Amino acid sequence: MPGIGDDGETARRECEALGAARRVITTSEWTRSELTARALAHPDRIVVARPGTDAVATATGSLSGGSLLCVGAVAAHKGQDLLVAALAGLSDVPGWTCSIIGSLQADPDFALRTATAVGAARLTDRVALTGVLTGQRLEDAYATADLVVAPSRVESYGMVVAEALAHGIPVVAARVGGIPEAIADSRAGVLIPANDPHALQLVLRHWWEHSGRRAGLKAEALRSRGAARSWNETAAIVTTALRSALGAGSAGRYAAESERQCAG
């Protein structure tokens, strides 16, 4: 779906593809509503299949709550610059570190600006931009994390949020897109206004200054693990949608309507 940095040609092609599809599968109700509001797909053709999570080990974390984790391609829509801006005002708090894990090649200019901001704030000994981690190395990062931060500007669902809760890790995240759906009924997620590093800074300071609050959020995160959606549930919804699409007849009329709409 068109988002930050999309050019007109990409948006036009996405519009045509969505309009021609017999069924459109989205990862959240928010995405479904966006597609409907933009008239990119008729609501009757949209099926929501929220992603599942794998069964994973519980994160051990620490008593100090000092280990922050932010996972996602280092790009403007993920908002790592907002996290760095928030942390720049927390240098007086002892003992914390932050690992920013994700591709540095998705948006090289943004990644460079983010790294420069880390240096300007004199946080190079506390904030690490690790690049991509996969497999056991990524699992190890989750295992030692106390808090996952998702400061996104745009997010169709919030897979990292769901993964954090599956590991029993509390979350601080921007109230954007599908992130509230990823948190669902869990009380281990703290939602903040989007694009607001000051709000994020206040939440992080409160996290470190109040051990009782940390313990409460950790307990809620551990309880949330049992409510995590499985990939089997997601697969069943997708399977049903695909079978429905096969019986939906020709998509030609959708394609013709889409072509007219996208050209405008």
ABEGO torsion letter per residue (X at the ends): XBBBGBBAAAAAAAAAAAAABABBBBABAAAAAAAAAAGABBAAABBBBBBBBBBBBBBAEBAAGABBBBBEBBBAAAGAAAAAAAAAAAAABBGBBBBBBEBAAABAAAAAAAAAAAAAAGAAAABBBAEBBBEAAAAAAAAABABBBBABABBAAGAAAAAAAAAGBBBBBBBBEAAAAAAEABAABBBBBBGBAAAAAAAAAAAAABAAAAAAAAAAAAAAAAABBBAAAAAAAAAAAAAAAAAAEBAAAAAAAAAAAAAX
